[in-house]
Amino acid sequence: MPGVLVTGGTGKTGKALVQLLRGAGVRARAAGRNPAAADPDAVRFDWNDPTTFGPALDGTDRVFLLPPVESVDPLPLVEPFLHQAQRAGVQRLVMLGSAIVLPNAPGAAELAARVRARPGGVVLRASGFMQNFLRPHPLAEHIHRHGEIRTAAGDGRLGWVDARDIAAAAAALLADPGVDARSDYLITGPHGMSYPQAAQIITARTGRRVRVEPITEEEQAAAYRAAGMPAEFAAALAAVERGIKEGREDQVSTAVLELTGRPPRTFAAFVADHAYEWTR
Ligand SMILES: NC(=O)c1ccc[n+]([C@@H]2O[C@H](COP(=O)([O-])OP(=O)(O)OC[C@H]3O[C@@H](n4cnc5c(N)ncnc54)[C@H](OP(=O)(O)O)[C@@H]3O)[C@@H](O)[C@H]2O)c1
């Protein structure tokens, strides 16, 4: 029976996607480096080990593609996988990309172009994840320890989206390989929100006082490196905050509503769902 290979199947988006697909009666194979022994449809998959690609693709006709994380140049690792997926007869391939183009990292945009050009290829350009406000993300760790958001983004707004809504959008495109699809969707939450607004919402909803501490882009890059990110990726990610500050990333779309039939979650609803994160 055909089904969906979910790469990054143990991550925030992939795990929610596997649950949604299985809940809808669609076979979903959860792929990761350490497949769960208790899950009969989990499979070992490692971007650094191309011998894992074939067995993971075997018997699937759709793919959710989560490119190698924290890489400024994913194409060399993903290209052989795309060829193999083509040979295996994959009809639909939905890639999780980013609404924000990382400065000085053209590889991610090149990969997205490659996927869009492929028959059945779809790129979800996701905005910032609300889940960045949950540990172990460095942003959330700092809030937890110091009640502080350190950012170089000023009052700039971003269309923050809940990863569960990204998963729901992906599920709508993958549950039925025949469903009509564009090759590109901007996936955002319902409205733009700045870090000071996020701090205000968390404080109002949970009673945990959260304030914003402005820092420079260089300080942000150093903080990301200290959290274990590779230096090149940390620099590119910190530089994103300049674009947010200048208002270049303040965009929202209706794609979640279009694909799933219901509006995306608000940040206030997300905070209410995870209130334990700030009230303990
Ligand atoms: N956070 C944001 O604001 C944001 C915004 C836009 C786009 N994105 C994109 O979203 C993606 C992250 O998605 P997510 O948050 O759902 O994932 P996540 O929770 O960070 O999980 C990462 C997944 O990747 C898998 N993985 C890590 N290294 C791997 C390797 N070498 N080979 C195979 N699999 C590997 C992990 O599985 P195992 O550890 O089990 O192997 C896990 O399933 C990134 O590509 C990022 O660019 C993020």
The ligand as a MOL file (V3000), in Angstrom:
LIG
                    3D

  0  0  0     0  0            999 V3000
M  V30 BEGIN CTAB
M  V30 COUNTS 48 52 0 0 0
M  V30 BEGIN ATOM
M  V30 1 N 12.1130 27.6140 13.7370 0
M  V30 2 C 11.7060 28.4970 12.8540 0
M  V30 3 O 11.3250 29.6200 13.1860 0
M  V30 4 C 11.6520 28.1060 11.3880 0
M  V30 5 C 11.0760 28.9870 10.4720 0
M  V30 6 C 10.9960 28.6180 9.1230 0
M  V30 7 C 11.5170 27.3910 8.7310 0
M  V30 8 N 12.0870 26.5720 9.6430 0 CHG=1
M  V30 9 C 12.6600 25.2900 9.1930 0
M  V30 10 O 12.0640 24.2320 9.9000 0
M  V30 11 C 12.9870 23.1650 9.9490 0
M  V30 12 C 12.9270 22.5290 11.3200 0
M  V30 13 O 11.6540 21.9120 11.4480 0
M  V30 14 P 11.1520 21.3480 12.8310 0
M  V30 15 O 11.2700 22.4580 13.8540 0
M  V30 16 O 9.8640 20.6940 12.6050 0 CHG=-1
M  V30 17 O 12.2660 20.2690 13.1540 0
M  V30 18 P 12.9670 19.9740 14.5560 0
M  V30 19 O 11.9440 19.8710 15.6290 0
M  V30 20 O 14.1080 20.9440 14.7140 0
M  V30 21 O 13.5470 18.5370 14.3080 0
M  V30 22 C 14.5680 18.2900 13.3770 0
M  V30 23 C 14.2790 16.9820 12.6750 0
M  V30 24 O 15.3470 16.7450 11.7520 0
M  V30 25 C 15.8350 15.4360 11.9930 0
M  V30 26 N 17.2640 15.4050 11.6990 0
M  V30 27 C 18.2480 16.1240 12.2850 0
M  V30 28 N 19.4270 15.8130 11.7400 0
M  V30 29 C 19.1760 14.8630 10.8000 0
M  V30 30 C 20.0020 14.1240 9.9050 0
M  V30 31 N 21.3380 14.2730 9.8550 0
M  V30 32 N 19.4090 13.2420 9.0790 0
M  V30 33 C 18.0690 13.0470 9.1100 0
M  V30 34 N 17.2450 13.7080 9.9360 0
M  V30 35 C 17.8030 14.5980 10.7790 0
M  V30 36 C 15.5560 15.1680 13.4430 0
M  V30 37 O 15.4350 13.7730 13.6290 0
M  V30 38 P 16.4020 12.8900 14.5530 0
M  V30 39 O 17.1050 13.8290 15.5020 0
M  V30 40 O 15.4360 11.9600 15.2130 0
M  V30 41 O 17.3120 12.2500 13.5760 0
M  V30 42 C 14.1890 15.8210 13.6160 0
M  V30 43 O 13.1630 14.9540 13.2050 0
M  V30 44 C 14.3620 23.7250 9.6040 0
M  V30 45 O 14.7110 23.2530 8.3270 0
M  V30 46 C 14.1370 25.2070 9.5570 0
M  V30 47 O 14.9010 25.8330 8.5440 0
M  V30 48 C 12.1560 26.8810 10.9650 0
M  V30 END ATOM
M  V30 BEGIN BOND
M  V30 1 1 1 2
M  V30 2 2 2 3
M  V30 3 1 2 4
M  V30 4 1 4 5
M  V30 5 2 4 48
M  V30 6 2 5 6
M  V30 7 1 6 7
M  V30 8 2 7 8
M  V30 9 1 8 9
M  V30 10 1 8 48
M  V30 11 1 9 10
M  V30 12 1 9 46
M  V30 13 1 10 11
M  V30 14 1 11 12
M  V30 15 1 11 44
M  V30 16 1 12 13
M  V30 17 1 13 14
M  V30 18 2 14 15
M  V30 19 1 14 16
M  V30 20 1 14 17
M  V30 21 1 17 18
M  V30 22 2 18 19
M  V30 23 1 18 20
M  V30 24 1 18 21
M  V30 25 1 21 22
M  V30 26 1 22 23
M  V30 27 1 23 24
M  V30 28 1 23 42
M  V30 29 1 24 25
M  V30 30 1 25 26
M  V30 31 1 25 36
M  V30 32 1 26 27
M  V30 33 1 26 35
M  V30 34 2 27 28
M  V30 35 1 28 29
M  V30 36 1 29 30
M  V30 37 2 29 35
M  V30 38 1 30 31
M  V30 39 2 30 32
M  V30 40 1 32 33
M  V30 41 2 33 34
M  V30 42 1 34 35
M  V30 43 1 36 37
M  V30 44 1 36 42
M  V30 45 1 37 38
M  V30 46 2 38 39
M  V30 47 1 38 40
M  V30 48 1 38 41
M  V30 49 1 42 43
M  V30 50 1 44 45
M  V30 51 1 44 46
M  V30 52 1 46 47
M  V30 END BOND
M  V30 END CTAB
M  END
